[in-house]
Amino acid sequence: MILKGIIPALLYVILCASAGYAIDLGGITKYFNSAKTAAGSITKAARPISDEEEYYVGRAVAAKILGTYQLLGNKELTWYVNLVGRTITLSSDKPFTYGGYHFGVLDTDEVNAFACPGGTILITKGMIKTTRSEDELAAVLAHEVAHISKRDGIGAISSSRWTEALTVIGSEAAKTYGPSDVSKLVGIFEGSIDDVFKTLVVNGYGKSQELAADTSALQYLEKSGYNPAVLNDFLRHLSEIGQASGGGITKTHPGTPDRIKNISGKLPSVTIDHQALQKRTIRFSAVPK
């Protein structure tokens, strides 16, 4: 389909712009025209965003977040977070994504984490320092993986904005895409990126989405061999530090008592492998933070 070529290309344009790269609109326009000729006409009916499109949206959102926060230059910690995070993803409802899962550490003491559509998860240095064990770190990452599995981020895009984009691209009158057409479409997709960014960084997800992510996190932890009860422990710890975290997760998430109440009674009954727990404890303590 034409959309499989045009939409990722548009998102690539936005990603490049976010990262500060020069863009050859003439070349992109030529690409659109070639795709149009090869694919022919398409229906104007709205359809869900594909996994490939979600990947490019997530890349652009991550680039925008990295315009606010810098990545931490701690390779050992980054490797460790990816190890724990990818262990969780294999036990999630969506173990594989179009572009794969990627975890990065943000160099800020703010206590927060962001799940970008498609599989990019960014966790702050402050959040990692707030966790007291590998299992608690896994609990935080499991919550974010759940948002990706449920496609909560991509759901933040205004349906009217997405429909407008499909209508413009599918228009029979649009035989070619000149610079003005490309500019209009890029504007629509920049708005889509802003929709997701504001949800992740400014407004937060809806209460029901956050509580559902906690519930799924319990399942992911159990299947991965971690202790699901640590999510409850971590939320209580988060409640104790409260506003000392300086905003972050306390600003964009439901009240911690609500989250604790939500998972009470849902904790799976597991047998703790104390030998494995000891190994995780040693590993967590050894990683420089």
C-alpha positions in Angstrom: 0.0 0.0 0.0 1.0 3.6 -0.6 0.7 4.3 3.1 3.3 1.8 4.0 5.8 4.0 2.1 4.5 7.5 2.6 3.7 7.5 6.3 7.1 6.1 7.5 8.8 8.5 5.1 6.9 11.4 6.7 7.8 10.3 10.1 11.4 9.9 9.0 11.3 13.6 8.0 10.0 14.6 11.4 12.6 12.4 13.1 15.4 14.0 11.2 14.1 17.5 12.0 13.9 16.6 15.7 17.5 15.4 15.6 18.6 18.5 13.7 19.5 16.9 10.4 19.1 18.6 7.1 16.1 17.4 5.0 16.0 17.2 1.2 12.3 17.9 0.6 12.8 17.5 -3.2 14.1 13.9 -2.7 11.3 13.1 -0.3 8.7 14.5 -2.7 10.1 12.3 -5.5 9.9 9.3 -3.2 6.2 10.1 -2.5 5.5 10.4 -6.2 7.1 7.1 -7.0 5.1 5.4 -4.3 1.9 7.0 -5.6 2.6 5.8 -9.1 3.5 2.3 -8.0 0.6 1.8 -5.6 -2.3 3.5 -7.4 -5.3 4.8 -5.6 -6.3 3.8 -2.0 -9.4 4.0 0.1 -10.0 7.1 2.3 -11.4 5.0 5.1 -9.5 5.4 8.4 -7.6 2.4 9.6 -5.4 1.5 12.6 -1.8 2.7 12.7 0.4 -0.2 11.7 3.3 -1.5 13.7 5.8 0.0 11.3 4.1 3.4 11.6 4.0 3.1 15.3 7.8 2.4 15.3 8.5 5.7 13.4 6.1 7.7 15.6 7.9 6.3 18.7 11.3 7.2 17.2 10.2 10.8 16.7 8.7 11.0 20.2 11.9 9.7 21.7 13.9 12.3 19.7 11.6 15.0 21.1 12.1 13.7 24.7 15.9 13.7 24.1 15.6 17.4 23.2 14.6 17.9 26.9 16.7 15.3 28.6 20.2 14.0 27.8 21.1 10.3 27.7 23.4 9.2 30.5 26.8 8.2 29.3 27.0 5.1 31.6 27.4 2.1 29.2 27.4 -0.5 32.0 24.1 0.8 33.5 22.5 1.1 30.1 23.5 -2.5 29.3 22.1 -3.7 32.6 18.8 -1.8 32.1 18.5 -3.4 28.7 19.2 -6.8 30.1 16.4 -6.5 32.7 14.0 -4.8 30.4 14.3 -7.3 27.6 13.9 -10.1 30.0 10.5 -8.6 30.9 9.5 -8.0 27.3 9.9 -11.7 26.5 7.1 -12.5 29.0 4.9 -9.6 28.0 1.8 -9.6 25.8 3.9 -8.2 23.0 7.4 -9.8 23.2 8.4 -8.4 19.8 7.8 -5.1 18.0 8.6 -3.9 14.5 11.9 -2.2 15.5 12.5 -4.2 18.7 12.7 -2.9 22.3 15.3 -0.4 23.3 16.0 1.0 26.7 17.9 4.2 27.5 18.8 6.0 30.7 18.2 9.8 31.0 20.7 11.9 32.9 18.3 13.6 35.3 17.4 13.1 39.0 13.8 13.5 38.2 11.9 10.2 39.1 10.2 9.2 35.9 10.1 6.8 32.9 8.6 7.1 29.5 7.3 4.4 27.1 7.5 5.6 23.5 5.3 3.9 21.0 6.8 0.9 19.3 9.3 -0.2 21.9 11.6 2.6 23.1 11.6 3.0 26.9 13.5 5.8 28.6 14.0 5.7 32.4 15.6 8.4 34.4 18.7 8.1 36.6 16.6 9.4 39.4 14.1 6.6 39.0 16.8 3.9 39.0 18.3 5.4 42.2 14.8 5.2 43.7 14.6 1.4 43.1 16.2 -0.7 45.8 16.6 -4.0 44.0 16.7 -5.5 40.5 13.2 -6.8 41.1 11.9 -3.2 41.8 13.7 -2.0 38.7 12.0 -4.8 36.7 8.7 -3.7 38.2 9.1 -0.2 36.9 10.2 -1.4 33.4 7.3 -4.0 33.4 4.8 -1.1 33.9 6.3 0.7 30.9 6.4 -2.4 28.7 2.7 -2.8 29.5 2.0 0.6 28.0 3.7 -0.5 24.8 1.9 -3.8 24.7 -1.4 -2.0 25.1 -0.4 0.7 22.5 -1.4 3.4 25.0 1.1 5.9 23.5 -0.2 5.6 19.9 -3.7 5.9 21.3 -2.9 9.4 22.4 -2.9 10.6 18.8 -6.1 12.5 17.9 -8.3 10.3 15.7 -9.3 13.4 13.8 -5.7 14.2 13.0 -5.0 10.7 11.8 -8.1 10.6 9.7 -7.1 14.0 8.1 -3.7 12.5 7.2 -5.3 9.5 5.5 -7.7 11.7 3.7 -5.0 13.9 2.3 -2.8 11.0 1.2 -5.7 9.1 -0.3 -7.2 11.9 -2.2 -7.7 11.1 -5.9 -6.9 14.8 -6.6 -3.4 14.4 -5.2 -1.7 13.0 -8.2 1.6 14.4 -7.1 3.0 15.7 -3.9 4.6 19.1 -4.2 6.5 21.0 -1.4 3.3 22.5 -0.1 1.6 19.1 0.1 4.6 17.6 1.9 4.6 20.5 4.3 1.0 20.0 5.1 1.4 16.3 5.8 4.5 16.9 7.9 2.5 19.4 9.9 -0.2 16.8 10.6 2.4 14.3 11.8 4.3 16.8 13.9 0.9 17.4 15.6 0.6 13.6 16.1 4.1 13.5 17.7 3.1 16.4 20.0 -0.1 14.5 21.0 2.0 11.6 22.3 4.7 13.8 23.8 2.3 15.8 25.8 0.6 12.6 27.1 4.0 11.1 28.2 5.7 14.2 29.6 3.0 16.7 30.5 -0.4 15.2 31.1 0.2 11.5 31.7 -2.1 8.6 30.7 -5.6 8.2 32.0 -6.1 6.6 35.4 -7.6 3.4 33.9 -4.6 3.0 31.6 -2.1 3.4 34.4 -3.9 0.9 36.7 -4.2 -1.6 33.8 -0.4 -1.2 33.2 0.2 -2.1 36.9 -2.0 -5.1 36.7 -0.2 -6.4 33.5 3.2 -5.7 35.1 2.3 -8.2 37.9 1.8 -10.9 35.3 5.0 -10.0 33.4 7.1 -10.1 36.6 5.7 -13.5 37.6 6.4 -15.0 34.2 9.9 -13.5 34.1 10.9 -15.0 37.5 10.8 -11.8 39.4 8.7 -11.3 42.6 5.5 -9.5 41.7 5.1 -8.3 45.3 7.9 -5.8 44.8 5.6 -3.6 42.7 3.6 -3.1 45.9 6.7 -2.5 47.9 8.0 0.0 45.4 4.7 1.9 45.2 4.7 2.2 49.0 8.3 3.5 48.9 7.3 5.9 46.2 4.5 7.1 48.4 6.9 7.7 51.3 9.3 9.8 49.2 6.3 11.7 47.8 7.1 15.2 46.5 10.7 14.7 47.3 11.0 13.2 43.8 10.5 16.7 42.4 7.5 16.1 40.2 8.1 13.5 37.5 6.0 10.4 38.0 4.0 12.0 40.8 2.9 14.6 38.3 1.9 12.3 35.5 0.6 9.2 37.3 -2.5 8.6 39.5 -2.2 8.9 43.2 0.1 6.2 44.6 -2.5 5.0 47.1 -4.9 4.4 44.2 -2.3 2.3 42.5 -1.6 0.3 45.7 -5.3 -0.3 46.2 -5.6 -1.5 42.6 -3.1 -4.3 42.9 -4.0 -5.4 46.4 -5.6 -8.8 46.1 -4.1 -9.3 42.6 -0.6 -10.3 43.7 0.2 -13.8 42.3 1.3 -16.4 44.8 4.8 -17.3 43.9 7.6 -19.4 45.5 10.7 -17.3 45.9 14.0 -18.8 44.5 16.3 -17.4 47.1 19.4 -18.4 45.3 18.3 -16.6 42.2 17.3 -13.6 44.3 20.7 -13.5 45.9 22.4 -13.4 42.5 20.1 -10.5 41.4 20.9 -8.6 44.6 24.6 -9.0 44.0 24.2 -8.0 40.3 22.1 -4.9 41.2 24.6 -3.7 43.8 27.6 -4.2 41.4 26.2 -1.9 38.7 27.5 1.7 39.0 24.6 4.2 39.3 
